[in-house]
Structure formats: structure tokens, C-alpha cells
Amino acid sequence: MIYIKFKKDEYISMKDSYRPSGKSYVHVNDDKVLKIDSEYIAFLQTLSQKDCEEKCMMCLHNDIREHVHEMINVYPKGMYIRPHEHPFKTETKIIIEGELLVVLFDYSGKIIDRFIMGKNGIFTLRIDKGVIHTNIPLTNVVFHEIISGPFIGKEDSVFPKWAPEAENQSDVQAIMNKMKVWM
């Protein structure tokens, strides 16, 4: 059994984490009141560092059927997020620490905007439904994400044909170069 230090003299078993996709660590809240502090963020960062290619997420909501989904996300520097849109949902991101490159695209894949989010600049972003976007961590980044619920599965995120899957490394590198992501 693997244990990770959570707070002073308090450890959490890795069995309390699960990886539904086989990639990302996800924690689901089962408390009526949840307090997130710097120690908890450090715990999520520890999980994220265990597998440098993947994110770690804490779901603040209790159930996928809820109308508002809130997550604390920890992404490692340089992680590729496939460009996508949420056809039925709005999304808000609030930076807690680090920097995130946000790129917005038109339907043909042309970049229409790109900007950096961080605590000392643009720290809150709201994206309306139907906007194709991606976020690339320029540093290890922690952010609060709020998205409309309920979770409806594959229809939640739609990927344009021009947006490569993460496994296709040469195409991923090409789109990262197009977005001018040099880390």
C-alpha cells in the first residue's frame, strides 16, 4: 500500500485516489463542507508529480448529476490538452498558482486569440459554450475550474478533426509549435 503525506502526521492511502481513465488521478468530495488549503494543494501536486505526464483533479462536487461541477486541477508543465469545445456548457477557470497558456481557435483550426493566465495578470476566464480552446501549462499550474453540469459523457467535449490526440506525438508537436509553445 502506498501512502502520501497529506497534513502533519496525516497520510492518505493511494486507494483513496482513483484513475478512471487510467491516466489522471481524481479525488471526489464526499463531504458537505470542503475546505481547500495550501497543504491540500501540495498533496495534489505530489500526486501530479508521481506521473509527470498527467493531471490530478479534486472534484469539489459530490455527484456527476449536479448542475455545477467544480474541480481543483493540477497540471504539470507542458502537458498537452487536446483542443476541444463544450457544445452545451460554459466553463470558468481561476488561477491559484502557476501560468496557463490559453489558445482559442475557429472551426478550421486558425488561432483567433492566445493569452497567458496567471495570478498577476488574467487570473479568471469564462468560456462560453461552443468555443474551441486548449490550455497548456507554461509552469506547473493549479486552477479552480467551474463547468455546467450534469456530466453527460462523450458529448461534454467535442474534438475538432484537426486537433491531434495526445498519442500522435508528431502531430502534437506540430500544433504545439503552431501555438508557439516553447518551454
C-alpha positions, 0 to 999 in steps of 0.5 A: 500500500502506498501512502502520501503525506497529506497534513502533519502526521496525516497520510492518505492511502493511494486507494483513496485516489482513483484513475478512471481513465487510467491516466489522471488521478481524481479525488471526489468530495464526499463531504458537505463542507470542503475546505481547500488549503495550501497543504491540500494543494501540495498533496495534489501536486505530489500526486501530479508529480508521481506521473509527470505526464498527467493531471490530478483533479479534486472534484469539489462536487459530490455527484456527476448529476449536479448542475455545477461541477467544480474541480481543483486541477493540477497540471504539470508543465507542458502537458498537452490538452487536446483542443476541444469545445463544450457544445452545451456548457460554459466553463470558468477557470481561476488561477491559484498558482502557476501560468496557463497558456490559453489558445482559442481557435475557429472551426478550421483550426486558425488561432483567433486569440492566445493569452497567458493566465496567471495570478498577476495578470488574467487570473479568471476566464469564462468560456462560453459554450461552443468555443474551441480552446486548449490550455497548456501549462507554461509552469506547473499550474493549479486552477479552480475550474467551474463547468455546467453540469450534469456530466453527460459523457462523450458529448461534454467535449467535442474534438475538432478533426484537426486537433491531434490526440495526445498519442500522435506525438508528431502531430502534437508537436506540430500544433504545439509549435503552431501555438508557439509553445516553447518551454 
